[in-house]
Amino acid sequence: SYCGKCVDVCPNRANVAIDISDFRELFDDAYQIVHIDAYCNECGNCASFCPHELGRPYKDKFTVFSSYEDLKSSVNDGVFISGNKAYIRQDARAFIVSIYEGVILSDQILPEYKALIRILCTKYSYLFTEMGE
């Protein structure tokens, strides 16, 4: 369940609690933690404070990547968006799918991931910008 400690203890603000209440049928909680790869220096604070057994938000949470190269070099499930393409890693598999206004029509992508991406695109689009932009 959601506790948010990883959000509070991250010195770089690399973990963000996003409101997913529009899609409660897909999730147990009203908030989900999303990891922002570009902000993380892997200090381990989020893992140290996570109350879940073997919790490592910087490795285990859905991740927003700021470049395709970062997505390719990571093992995290997550997304990089460029134009009308979403590059998605899901269960160690890579997908390139079309995206329009946050909507992914591919049946290959988990409904939970499609919901997260839609919310990120519509309510948290600033998380897709590279550091320094």
DSSP file with accessible surface (Angstrom, degrees, kcal/mol):
  #  RESIDUE AA STRUCTURE BP1 BP2  ACC     N-H-->O    O-->H-N    N-H-->O    O-->H-N    TCO  KAPPA ALPHA  PHI   PSI    X-CA   Y-CA   Z-CA
    1    1 A S              0   0  109      0, 0.0     2,-0.2     0, 0.0    51,-0.1   0.000 360.0 360.0 360.0 161.3    0.0    0.0    0.0
    2    2 A Y        +     0   0   87      1,-0.2    28,-0.1    29,-0.1    30,-0.1  -0.469 360.0 151.9 -73.7 129.7    1.0    3.6   -0.5
    3    3 A C        -     0   0   62     -2,-0.2    -1,-0.2     0, 0.0    47,-0.0   0.559  39.7-142.8-125.6 -30.6    3.0    5.3    2.3
    4    4 A G    >>  +     0   0    4      1,-0.1     4,-1.7    27,-0.1     3,-0.7   0.510  57.5 129.2  83.3   4.0    5.0    8.0    0.4
    5    5 A K  H 3> S+     0   0  102      1,-0.2     4,-2.4     2,-0.2     5,-0.2   0.896  70.6  57.9 -59.4 -38.3    8.2    7.7    2.5
    6    6 A C  H 3> S+     0   0   10      1,-0.2     4,-0.8     2,-0.2    -1,-0.2   0.826 104.4  52.5 -63.8 -28.5   10.3    7.3   -0.6
    7    7 A V  H <4 S+     0   0   27     -3,-0.7     3,-0.4     1,-0.2    -1,-0.2   0.934 112.6  44.3 -68.5 -45.0    9.0   10.7   -1.8
    8    8 A D  H  < S+     0   0  123     -4,-1.7    -2,-0.2     1,-0.2    -1,-0.2   0.830 114.6  46.5 -70.9 -34.5    9.9   12.4    1.4
    9    9 A V  H  < S+     0   0   36     -4,-2.4    -1,-0.2    36,-0.0    -2,-0.2   0.590  83.6 103.9 -90.2  -7.3   13.4   10.9    1.9
   10   10 A C    ><  -     0   0   10     -4,-0.8     3,-1.0    -3,-0.4     5,-0.1  -0.613  54.8-160.9 -78.2 117.7   14.7   11.4   -1.7
   11   11 A P  T 3  S+     0   0   84      0, 0.0    -1,-0.2     0, 0.0    29,-0.0   0.715  92.1  45.2 -69.7 -16.7   17.1   14.4   -1.7
   12   12 A N  T 3  S-     0   0   60     -3,-0.0    -2,-0.1    27,-0.0    -3,-0.0   0.352 107.1-120.5-106.3   0.5   16.7   14.7   -5.4
   13   13 A R    <   +     0   0  143     -3,-1.0    27,-0.1    -6,-0.2    26,-0.1   0.872  62.4 146.5  60.0  40.9   12.9   14.4   -5.7
   14   14 A A        +     0   0    1     25,-0.2    22,-3.6    -8,-0.1     2,-0.5   0.552  54.6  65.3 -85.0  -9.1   13.3   11.4   -7.9
   15   15 A N  E     -A   35   0A   4     20,-0.2     2,-0.4    -9,-0.2    20,-0.2  -0.975  67.3-173.9-116.3 130.1   10.1    9.7   -6.5
   16   16 A V  E     -A   34   0A  26     18,-2.8    18,-2.8    -2,-0.5     2,-0.6  -0.974  21.3-138.0-127.7 134.3    6.8   11.3   -7.1
   17   17 A A  E     -A   33   0A  26     -2,-0.4     2,-0.4    16,-0.2    16,-0.2  -0.819  26.7-164.9 -88.8 120.0    3.3   10.4   -5.8
   18   18 A I  E     -A   32   0A   0     14,-3.1    14,-2.0    -2,-0.6     2,-0.7  -0.883  22.8-117.7-110.5 143.4    0.8   10.7   -8.6
   19   19 A D  E     +A   31   0A  41     -2,-0.4    12,-0.2    12,-0.2     3,-0.2  -0.670  36.4 167.7 -78.5 113.5   -2.9   10.8   -8.2
   20   20 A I    >   +     0   0    0     10,-2.5     3,-2.5    -2,-0.7    11,-0.2   0.068  34.6 122.7-113.3  22.7   -4.4    7.8  -10.0
   21   21 A S  G >   +     0   0   51      9,-0.6     3,-1.2     1,-0.3    -1,-0.1   0.745  64.8  68.2 -62.0 -21.7   -7.9    8.1   -8.5
   22   22 A D  G 3  S+     0   0   99      1,-0.3    -1,-0.3    -3,-0.2     3,-0.1   0.695 108.6  38.7 -66.6 -18.1   -9.4    8.4  -12.0
   23   23 A F  G X> S+     0   0   43     -3,-2.5     3,-2.2     1,-0.1     4,-0.6  -0.188  70.7 140.0-125.1  41.2   -8.3    4.7  -12.5
   24   24 A R  G X4  +     0   0  118     -3,-1.2     3,-0.6     1,-0.3    -1,-0.1   0.770  65.2  69.4 -60.0 -24.9   -9.1    3.2   -9.0
   25   25 A E  G 34 S+     0   0  147      1,-0.2    -1,-0.3    -3,-0.1    -2,-0.1   0.750 104.2  43.2 -66.3 -18.3  -10.4    0.1  -10.6
   26   26 A L  G <4 S+     0   0   53     -3,-2.2     2,-0.3    85,-0.1    -1,-0.2   0.598 115.0  49.7 -98.6 -15.5   -6.8   -0.8  -11.7
   27   27 A F    <<  -     0   0   21     -4,-0.6    -1,-0.0    -3,-0.6     5,-0.0  -0.920  65.8-139.0-130.6 153.7   -5.0    0.2   -8.5
   28   28 A D  S    S+     0   0  146     -2,-0.3     2,-0.3     3,-0.1    -1,-0.1   0.756  89.3  41.5 -78.2 -27.7   -5.3   -0.6   -4.7
   29   29 A D  S    S-     0   0   42      2,-0.1    -2,-0.1     1,-0.1    -9,-0.1  -0.777  79.3-121.4-121.3 165.5   -4.5    3.0   -3.7
   30   30 A A  S    S+     0   0   28     -2,-0.3   -10,-2.5   -11,-0.1    -9,-0.6   0.599  98.5  47.8 -80.3 -12.3   -5.4    6.5   -4.8
   31   31 A Y  E     -A   19   0A  98    -12,-0.2     2,-0.4   -11,-0.2   -12,-0.2  -0.960  63.9-165.7-129.8 148.8   -1.7    7.3   -5.4
   32   32 A Q  E     -A   18   0A  43    -14,-2.0   -14,-3.1    -2,-0.3     2,-0.5  -0.975  23.3-123.1-127.9 146.8    1.1    5.5   -7.1
   33   33 A I  E     -A   17   0A  11     -2,-0.4    29,-0.5   -16,-0.2     2,-0.4  -0.761  26.1-169.3 -88.6 131.8    4.8    6.2   -6.8
   34   34 A V  E     -A   16   0A   0    -18,-2.8   -18,-2.8    -2,-0.5     2,-0.4  -0.968  14.6-137.3-120.0 137.6    6.6    7.0  -10.1
   35   35 A H  E     -Ab  15  63A   2     27,-2.9    29,-3.1    -2,-0.4     2,-0.8  -0.811   4.4-148.5 -98.4 135.4   10.3    7.1  -10.3
   36   36 A I  E >>  - b   0  64A   4    -22,-3.6     3,-1.2    -2,-0.4     4,-0.6  -0.877   8.9-162.1-106.0 104.0   12.1    9.9  -12.4
   37   37 A D  G >4 S+     0   0   37     27,-2.0     3,-1.4    -2,-0.8    -1,-0.2   0.873  83.1  57.3 -56.7 -43.7   15.3    8.4  -13.7
   38   38 A A  G 34 S+     0   0   30     26,-0.5    -1,-0.3     1,-0.3    27,-0.1   0.745 107.0  49.8 -65.4 -22.5   17.1   11.6  -14.6
   39   39 A Y  G <4 S+     0   0   61     -3,-1.2     2,-0.4   -25,-0.1    -1,-0.3   0.581  92.0  96.5 -89.2 -12.4   16.8   12.9  -11.0
   40   40 A C    <<  +     0   0   34     -3,-1.4   -30,-0.0    -4,-0.6    -5,-0.0  -0.657  39.2 176.5 -90.5 133.1   18.1    9.7   -9.3
   41   41 A N        -     0   0  104     -2,-0.4    -1,-0.1     0, 0.0    -3,-0.0   0.170  53.0-115.4-112.0  16.0   21.7    9.3   -8.2
   42   42 A E        +     0   0  109      1,-0.1    -2,-0.1    16,-0.0     0, 0.0   0.853  58.5 156.6  54.6  44.5   20.9    5.8   -6.6
   43   43 A C        -     0   0   63      1,-0.1    -1,-0.1     4,-0.0    -3,-0.0   0.753  49.6-130.8 -69.5 -24.4   21.7    7.0   -3.1
   44   44 A G     >  +     0   0   16      3,-0.0     4,-2.5     4,-0.0     5,-0.2   0.439  69.3 125.8  90.3  -1.3   19.5    4.3   -1.7
   45   45 A N  H  > S+     0   0   58      1,-0.2     4,-2.2     2,-0.2     5,-0.2   0.923  74.2  51.8 -56.0 -44.6   17.5    6.4    0.7
   46   46 A C  H  > S+     0   0    8      1,-0.2     4,-1.0     2,-0.2    -1,-0.2   0.899 111.9  46.3 -63.3 -36.8   14.2    5.2   -0.8
   47   47 A A  H  4 S+     0   0   30      1,-0.2     3,-0.3     2,-0.2    -1,-0.2   0.904 111.2  52.6 -70.6 -39.1   15.2    1.6   -0.4
   48   48 A S  H  < S+     0   0   97     -4,-2.5    -2,-0.2     1,-0.2    -1,-0.2   0.878 117.1  37.2 -63.8 -37.9   16.4    2.1    3.2
   49   49 A F  H  < S+     0   0  111     -4,-2.2    -1,-0.2    -5,-0.2    -2,-0.2   0.534  86.0 115.3 -94.6  -8.1   13.2    3.8    4.3
   50   50 A C     <  -     0   0   27     -4,-1.0     5,-0.3    -3,-0.3     4,-0.1  -0.477  53.6-155.1 -66.9 125.2   10.8    1.6    2.3
   51   51 A P        +     0   0   76      0, 0.0     2,-0.3     0, 0.0    -1,-0.2   0.608  66.8  96.1 -77.6  -9.4    8.6   -0.4    4.8
   52   52 A H  S >  S-     0   0   84      1,-0.1     3,-2.4   -51,-0.1    -2,-0.1  -0.615  91.8 -98.0 -83.6 139.5    7.9   -3.1    2.2
   53   53 A E  T 3  S-     0   0  181     -2,-0.3     3,-0.1     1,-0.3    -1,-0.1  -0.304 107.4  -2.6 -57.6 127.4   10.1   -6.2    2.3
   54   54 A L  T 3  S+     0   0  147      1,-0.2     2,-0.3    -4,-0.1    -1,-0.3   0.760  92.7 170.7  59.8  26.4   12.9   -5.8   -0.3
   55   55 A G    <   +     0   0   14     -3,-2.4    -5,-0.3    -5,-0.3    -1,-0.2  -0.543  12.7 166.1 -71.3 127.0   11.3   -2.4   -1.4
   56   56 A R    >>  -     0   0  110     -2,-0.3     4,-3.2    -3,-0.1     3,-2.4  -0.668  10.4-178.1-138.5  79.8   13.6   -0.5   -3.8
   57   57 A P  H 3> S+     0   0    6      0, 0.0     4,-1.8     0, 0.0   -22,-0.1   0.850  82.2  60.2 -52.6 -34.8   11.5    2.3   -5.4
   58   58 A Y  H 34 S+     0   0   44      1,-0.2    18,-0.1     2,-0.2   -18,-0.1   0.693 122.1  24.2 -69.6 -13.8   14.4    3.4   -7.5
   59   59 A K  H <4 S+     0   0   57     -3,-2.4    18,-0.3    16,-0.0    -1,-0.2   0.641 127.8  43.4-114.4 -28.5   14.5    0.0   -9.1
   60   60 A D  H  < S+     0   0   85     -4,-3.2     2,-0.2    16,-0.1    -2,-0.2   0.645  91.9  85.1-100.1 -18.7   10.9   -1.3   -8.6
   61   61 A K  S  < S-     0   0   71     -4,-1.8   -27,-0.1    -5,-0.4    16,-0.1  -0.568  92.0 -88.7 -89.8 152.0    8.6    1.6   -9.5
   62   62 A F        -     0   0   13    -29,-0.5   -27,-2.9    -2,-0.2     2,-0.4  -0.323  54.3-144.0 -54.4 132.5    7.4    2.5  -12.9
   63   63 A T  E     -bc  35  78A   0     14,-2.2    16,-2.4   -29,-0.2     2,-0.5  -0.870  14.3-146.3-116.8 137.8   10.1    4.9  -14.3
   64   64 A V  E     -bc  36  79A   2    -29,-3.1   -27,-2.0    -2,-0.4   -26,-0.5  -0.888  22.7-159.8 -97.2 124.1    9.9    8.0  -16.4
   65   65 A F        -     0   0    1     14,-2.9    16,-0.4    -2,-0.5     3,-0.1  -0.831  17.6-154.0-105.8 146.5   13.0    8.3  -18.7
   66   66 A S  S    S+     0   0   16     -2,-0.3     2,-0.3     1,-0.1    64,-0.1   0.455  80.3  27.7 -99.0  -0.4   14.2   11.5  -20.3
   67   67 A S  S  > S-     0   0   19      1,-0.1     4,-1.8    15,-0.0    -1,-0.1  -0.991  72.3-123.8-153.8 156.0   16.0    9.8  -23.2
   68   68 A Y  H  > S+     0   0   77     -2,-0.3     4,-2.7     1,-0.2     5,-0.2   0.880 113.1  57.7 -65.4 -36.2   15.7    6.6  -25.2
   69   69 A E  H  > S+     0   0  118      1,-0.2     4,-1.9     2,-0.2    -1,-0.2   0.897 105.1  50.5 -62.5 -40.1   19.3    5.8  -24.3
   70   70 A D  H  > S+     0   0   52      2,-0.2     4,-0.6     1,-0.2    -1,-0.2   0.912 110.9  48.6 -65.1 -41.1   18.5    5.9  -20.6
   71   71 A L  H >< S+     0   0    4     -4,-1.8     3,-1.1     1,-0.2    -2,-0.2   0.935 111.4  50.3 -62.4 -44.7   15.5    3.6  -21.0
   72   72 A K  H 3< S+     0   0  117     -4,-2.7    -1,-0.2     1,-0.2    -2,-0.2   0.843 111.1  48.4 -63.0 -34.7   17.7    1.1  -23.0
   73   73 A S  H 3< S+     0   0  100     -4,-1.9    -1,-0.2    -5,-0.2     2,-0.2   0.483 102.7  77.4 -89.1   0.3   20.4    1.1  -20.4
   74   74 A S    <<  -     0   0   17     -3,-1.1    -3,-0.0    -4,-0.6     0, 0.0  -0.648  63.5-151.2-104.2 162.3   18.0    0.5  -17.5
   75   75 A V        +     0   0  116     -2,-0.2    17,-0.2     2,-0.1     2,-0.1   0.409  64.3 112.3-105.2  -4.1   16.3   -2.6  -16.3
   76   76 A N  S    S-     0   0    5    -18,-0.1     2,-0.2     1,-0.1    -2,-0.1  -0.407  73.7-116.7 -69.3 143.6   13.3   -0.7  -14.8
   77   77 A D        +     0   0   30    -18,-0.3   -14,-2.2    -2,-0.1     2,-0.3  -0.582  66.0 106.9 -69.3 140.4    9.9   -0.9  -16.3
   78   78 A G  E     -cD  63  89A   0     11,-1.6    11,-2.5   -16,-0.3     2,-0.3  -0.990  55.5 -90.7 172.8-165.5    9.0    2.6  -17.6
   79   79 A V  E     -cD  64  88A   0    -16,-2.4   -14,-2.9    -2,-0.3     2,-0.4  -0.984  11.1-170.2-142.8 144.7    8.4    4.9  -20.5
   80   80 A F  E     - D   0  87A  32      7,-2.2     7,-3.4    -2,-0.3     2,-0.5  -0.993  20.5-157.7-127.3 132.4   10.2    7.5  -22.7
   81   81 A I  E     + D   0  86A  36    -16,-0.4     2,-0.4    -2,-0.4     5,-0.2  -0.944  16.6 171.2-116.8 132.2    8.0    9.6  -24.9
   82   82 A S  E >   - D   0  85A  63      3,-2.5     3,-1.9    -2,-0.5     2,-0.2  -0.946  64.3 -48.8-138.5 115.3    9.1   11.3  -28.1
   83   83 A G  T 3  S-     0   0   74     -2,-0.4     0, 0.0     1,-0.3     0, 0.0  -0.396 122.6 -18.8  61.8-125.1    6.6   12.9  -30.4
   84   84 A N  T 3  S+     0   0  100     -2,-0.2    15,-2.2    -3,-0.1     2,-0.4   0.104 120.2  91.8-102.5  22.9    3.8   10.4  -31.0
   85   85 A K  E <   -DE  82  98A  74     -3,-1.9    -3,-2.5    13,-0.2     2,-0.5  -0.956  55.8-160.6-119.1 136.9    5.9    7.4  -30.0
   86   86 A A  E     -DE  81  97A   0     11,-3.1    11,-2.5    -2,-0.4     2,-0.6  -0.973   6.6-156.2-113.9 124.7    6.1    5.8  -26.5
   87   87 A Y  E     -DE  80  96A  52     -7,-3.4    -7,-2.2    -2,-0.5     2,-0.4  -0.915  23.2-175.5 -99.3 117.4    9.0    3.6  -25.8
   88   88 A I  E     -DE  79  95A   1      7,-2.8     7,-2.7    -2,-0.6     2,-0.5  -0.950  23.7-157.8-125.6 133.3    8.0    1.3  -23.0
   89   89 A R  E     +DE  78  94A  29    -11,-2.5   -11,-1.6    -2,-0.4     2,-0.4  -0.953  23.4 168.7-105.2 127.8    9.8   -1.4  -21.1
   90   90 A Q  E >   - E   0  93A  14      3,-2.7     3,-1.7    -2,-0.5    -2,-0.0  -0.974  67.3 -15.6-142.1 120.3    7.5   -3.9  -19.5
   91   91 A D  T 3  S-     0   0  108     -2,-0.4     3,-0.1     1,-0.3    -1,-0.1   0.904 127.4 -53.1  50.6  47.9    8.5   -7.2  -17.9
   92   92 A A  T 3  S+     0   0   91    -17,-0.2     2,-0.4     1,-0.2    -1,-0.3   0.596 117.1 112.7  65.9  14.0   12.0   -6.9  -19.5
   93   93 A R  E <   -E   90   0A 146     -3,-1.7    -3,-2.7     2,-0.0     2,-0.4  -0.925  60.1-137.1-115.1 145.5   10.5   -6.5  -23.0
   94   94 A A  E     -E   89   0A  73     -2,-0.4     2,-0.4    -5,-0.2    -5,-0.2  -0.820  20.9-177.1-103.9 138.0   10.7   -3.3  -25.1
   95   95 A F  E     -E   88   0A  13     -7,-2.7    -7,-2.8    -2,-0.4     2,-0.5  -0.976  17.4-159.1-131.4 145.0    7.8   -1.9  -27.0
   96   96 A I  E     +E   87   0A 102     -2,-0.4     2,-0.3    -9,-0.2    -9,-0.2  -0.991  29.2 167.1-121.1 117.1    7.4    1.1  -29.4
   97   97 A V  E     -E   86   0A  11    -11,-2.5   -11,-3.1    -2,-0.5     2,-0.2  -0.912  37.7-102.8-130.7 156.8    3.8    2.1  -29.6
   98   98 A S  E     -E   85   0A  71     -2,-0.3     7,-0.6   -13,-0.2     2,-0.4  -0.529  35.5-168.1 -76.5 145.7    1.9    5.1  -30.9
   99   99 A I  E     -F  104   0B  12    -15,-2.2     2,-0.4    -2,-0.2     5,-0.2  -0.997  10.1-175.9-137.5 138.0    0.6    7.6  -28.4
  100  100 A Y  E >  S-F  103   0B 166      3,-1.9     3,-2.1    -2,-0.4   -16,-0.1  -0.956  76.3 -21.7-138.5 117.4   -1.9   10.4  -28.9
  101  101 A E  T 3  S-     0   0  143     -2,-0.4     3,-0.1     1,-0.3    21,-0.1   0.871 128.3 -50.8  50.8  40.2   -2.7   12.9  -26.1
  102  102 A G  T 3  S+     0   0    4      1,-0.2     2,-0.5    19,-0.1    -1,-0.3   0.403 110.1 125.7  85.2  -2.8   -1.6   10.3  -23.6
  103  103 A V  E <   -F  100   0B  46     -3,-2.1    -3,-1.9    15,-0.1     2,-0.5  -0.797  39.9-167.3 -98.4 128.0   -3.6    7.4  -25.0
  104  104 A I  E     -F   99   0B   8     -2,-0.5    -5,-0.1    -5,-0.2    14,-0.1  -0.958   5.2-171.8-111.1 125.3   -1.9    4.2  -26.0
  105  105 A L        +     0   0  146     -7,-0.6    -1,-0.1    -2,-0.5    -6,-0.1   0.567  45.5 117.9 -94.5  -8.7   -4.1    1.8  -28.1
  106  106 A S    >   -     0   0   27     -8,-0.3     3,-0.7     1,-0.2    -2,-0.1  -0.341  54.8-152.1 -64.6 134.9   -1.8   -1.2  -28.1
  107  107 A D  T 3  S+     0   0  153      1,-0.2    -1,-0.2    -2,-0.1    -2,-0.0   0.549  89.6  73.6 -80.0  -8.7   -3.1   -4.3  -26.4
  108  108 A Q  T 3  S+     0   0  113      2,-0.1     2,-0.4     0, 0.0    -1,-0.2   0.701  81.1  83.1 -77.2 -19.6    0.4   -5.4  -25.6
  109  109 A I  S <  S-     0   0    4     -3,-0.7     5,-0.0     1,-0.1    -5,-0.0  -0.714  90.3-107.8 -92.5 134.7    0.7   -2.8  -22.8
  110  110 A L     >  -     0   0   61     -2,-0.4     4,-2.5     1,-0.1     3,-0.3  -0.256  23.6-124.8 -56.1 140.3   -0.6   -3.5  -19.4
  111  111 A P  H  > S+     0   0   70      0, 0.0     4,-2.4     0, 0.0     5,-0.2   0.868 111.8  55.2 -56.2 -36.3   -3.8   -1.6  -18.5
  112  112 A E  H  > S+     0   0   68      2,-0.2     4,-2.5     1,-0.2     5,-0.2   0.902 109.2  46.1 -64.3 -41.0   -2.1   -0.2  -15.4
  113  113 A Y  H  > S+     0   0   37     -3,-0.3     4,-2.8     2,-0.2     5,-0.2   0.900 110.9  52.3 -69.0 -40.0    0.8    1.1  -17.4
  114  114 A K  H  X S+     0   0   53     -4,-2.5     4,-2.3     2,-0.2    -2,-0.2   0.921 111.5  47.8 -61.1 -40.3   -1.5    2.6  -20.0
  115  115 A A  H  X S+     0   0    5     -4,-2.4     4,-2.5    -5,-0.2     5,-0.2   0.934 111.8  49.0 -66.4 -45.0   -3.4    4.4  -17.2
  116  116 A L  H  X S+     0   0    6     -4,-2.5     4,-2.9     1,-0.2    -2,-0.2   0.932 112.6  48.0 -59.3 -45.8   -0.1    5.6  -15.6
  117  117 A I  H  X S+     0   0    0     -4,-2.8     4,-2.7     2,-0.2     5,-0.2   0.918 110.7  51.2 -63.8 -40.8    1.1    7.0  -18.9
  118  118 A R  H  X S+     0   0  113     -4,-2.3     4,-2.1    -5,-0.2     5,-0.2   0.941 113.1  44.8 -62.3 -45.0   -2.2    8.7  -19.6
  119  119 A I  H  X>S+     0   0    2     -4,-2.5     4,-3.1     1,-0.2     5,-0.9   0.926 113.1  51.2 -64.6 -43.8   -2.2   10.4  -16.2
  120  120 A L  H  X5S+     0   0    0     -4,-2.9     4,-1.1    -5,-0.2     7,-0.2   0.916 112.9  45.9 -59.7 -42.6    1.5   11.4  -16.6
  121  121 A C  H  <5S+     0   0   32     -4,-2.7     4,-0.2    -5,-0.2    -1,-0.2   0.858 121.8  35.5 -69.1 -35.9    0.9   12.9  -20.0
  122  122 A T  H  <5S+     0   0   83     -4,-2.1    -2,-0.2    -5,-0.2    -3,-0.2   0.840 134.5  17.3 -91.1 -33.7   -2.3   14.8  -19.0
  123  123 A K  H  <5S+     0   0   92     -4,-3.1    -3,-0.2    -5,-0.2    -2,-0.1   0.608 133.8  31.6-114.0 -17.8   -1.5   15.9  -15.4
  124  124 A Y    ><< +     0   0   36     -4,-1.1     3,-2.2    -5,-0.9     4,-0.2  -0.111  65.5 137.7-133.9  36.3    2.2   15.5  -14.9
  125  125 A S  G >   +     0   0   72      1,-0.3     3,-2.1    -4,-0.2     4,-0.2   0.778  63.9  73.3 -60.6 -24.7    3.7   16.3  -18.4
  126  126 A Y  G >  S+     0   0  130      1,-0.3     3,-1.3     2,-0.2    -1,-0.3   0.741  83.0  70.5 -61.5 -20.5    6.5   18.4  -16.8
  127  127 A L  G <  S+     0   0    7     -3,-2.2    -1,-0.3    -7,-0.2    -2,-0.2   0.669  89.5  62.5 -70.9 -14.8    8.0   15.1  -15.5
  128  128 A F  G <  S+     0   0   41     -3,-2.1    -1,-0.2    -4,-0.2     2,-0.2   0.508  81.8 100.7 -87.6  -5.8    9.0   14.2  -19.1
  129  129 A T  S <  S-     0   0   57     -3,-1.3     2,-0.1    -4,-0.2     3,-0.1  -0.533  78.5-112.2 -80.8 148.1   11.3   17.3  -19.5
  130  130 A E    >   -     0   0   97     -2,-0.2     3,-2.0     1,-0.1    -1,-0.1  -0.400  43.7 -85.5 -74.1 155.1   15.0   16.8  -19.2
  131  131 A M  T 3  S+     0   0  116      1,-0.3    -1,-0.1    -2,-0.1   -92,-0.0  -0.342 116.9  25.9 -59.1 138.3   16.8   18.3  -16.3
  132  132 A G  T 3         0   0   90      1,-0.3    -1,-0.3    -3,-0.1    -2,-0.1   0.359 360.0 360.0  89.7  -6.4   17.8   21.9  -17.0
  133  133 A E    <         0   0  161     -3,-2.0    -1,-0.3     0, 0.0    -4,-0.1  -0.570 360.0 360.0 -81.3 360.0   15.0   22.5  -19.5
